[in-house]
């Protein structure tokens, strides 16, 4: 089962938190959903409307945008979205999906992302929260030495 925010999170921020509750401006809400994540993930030529950038655009009515997904119906689509353009090609036109599939998987460049965070690229995949329940228990050092393996420093002994 899907969670309601899977289908309505952006519309909820724009409709409820920006328009209705005025917790943040419309411009700040749009920035937090576009330019900010693109910058955080070091995605080049995405997240802003600039010449030479990929044209990923959502045309919505700020007066009517709202999420409709609920726990009972988590797949309900948001209202107030008129058009969606992915890489400059219409994926949604006048509220109706087109047959076009212009999207692609976008992955961050780990070297750029690591540099922004002051890390090495190989450190990005490491977990910092310690061992989880799914992690097998570590072999005690004494037992490890008693049964050498290829990875142990005493395997050559």
N, C-alpha and C positions, 0 to 999 in steps of 0.2 A: 504494500500500500504506500502511496506517495503522501508526502506532507504538503499541506496547503501552500506553504511558502515556496515550494518548488515551482508553482505556476503563477504566484502572485506577489513575490517579494519586491520587485521593482515598482510595480503599480502601487503597492501598499506604501512604500516610501514616498512616492510622488503624490499620491492622493491623500493618505491619512496624515503622515508626518509633516509633509511640506505644505500642502494646501489647507487641510482642515485644522491641524494642531499648531501649525506655523513653528515647528521646532527647528526647521532649517529652510533657507530660501530655496526656490526652485533651481536657481543656478548652482548652488552648492550641492543639492541632491543629484543633479545631472553630473556634476564633476566627480562626485563620489562613486558614480556608477560607470564612468567612462575614463576620463583622464587619470584619475588617481590609481585605479587598478592597473591600467596600462603602464604607468610609470613605476609602480611597485613591482611589477613583473618584468620590467625592462623590455616591454614590447615596442618595437620600433614602428613608426608610421601608423599608430593606432591610438584611439582614445580621444582624438581632437579632430575638429573640422578644419583642416589646413590643406593647401595645395600639395599634391603628391602623396597624401595619406590615403589609406584605404577608406572608402566611403561606407562606413557602417553607421546607419542613421535610423532612428526610430522617430516617426512623426506621430505625436499624441496631442490630445486636447487636455491642457492642464485643468480645465474646469470639470471634466467628466471622467478622467482616468481613475480607476478603482479596481481593487482586487476583488474577485468573486469566489475564490477558492475557499472551501470550508473543510472541516474534518470529514464531514459526510460526503462531500463532493470535492475532493482535492484537485481534480483535473479541470475545474471551471476556469475558462480563460478570462483574463482581465478585460475590462471595457475601457474605451477611450483611446485605444491605439488604432490609428488609421492606416499607416504605411510603415513597412520595415524594409530597409535596403541593406543588403549584405554585399560588401565589395562593389557597391554601386548598382547591383541588380535587385529588382523588387522581389522580395520573398513573401510580402503581405501587401496587398493593394486594396484600398477601400475596405479594410477589415476582413478580406478573404485571402486565404493562402493561395499562392501561385504554385505552379509546378517546378519553378526554378529552385535549384539547390546550389547556390553559389558559395556556400561556406567552406571552410577548411579548418583543420585542427591548428590552433595557434599555440606554440610552445615557447616559453621564455628561453632566451640564451642564458645558460647557467653561468657563464663567465661574467657577463654584464651584471646579472642579478647578484652574484656573489660579491663583485666589486662594490656595488651599491651598499651591501650589508657589511663590508669589511671582512669578508671571508674568502676562503678558497672554494672553487666550484665543487670539489669533492665533499666539502663539509655540508652542503645544502641538504643532502639526503639523510643526514644523521639525525636521530631523534635525541632530544635533550631532556626528555621526561623520565629517563630511567627505564629499566626493564619492565615490560608489560606482562600480563598474565599469560599471553600467548608465547612469550619467550621461554625456551627450555632452560631449566636450571643450569647454572654454570658448574662445571666440574671443579671440585676442590683442587688446589694446586698439588697436594701430595698425591692424590689419585691420578692426576694428569701425568706426573713424573713416573709413577709406577707402570703406566701403560703408554709408552711412547707412540706418537702418531706422526704423520708427515708434517703437521703444522707446529709441533712442539719443538722448542729449542733443544730438547734432549734426545730427539729422534736419531741423531747421528751417534749417540753414545752406545 
